[in-house]
Amino acid sequence: MISREKLNELREKYPVGTKIVLKRMSDSQAPPVGMLGKVTNVDDIGTVHVAWQNGSSLGLVDGIDEWEIVKNEKS
């Protein structure tokens, strides 16, 4: 269970459209490390849902998966 405070923190840090890069994902269907994606939403349990460049839509779990915000990406 995620606290309301932590959920609000995640939603503020990763608003819809935030560009991210995958560092590590604990899932057998994970996109490759280095894959870029855009946040589509943060759900009520704190999963950060992402539209990945390869068409995948797997979500990220804070504290388990690793990713970072892409700054100044040329697109």
Secondary structure, 3 states (H helix, E strand, C coil): CCCHHHHHHHHHHCCCCCEEEEEECCCCCCCCCCCEEEEEEECCCCCEEEEECCCCCCEECECCEEEEECCCCCC
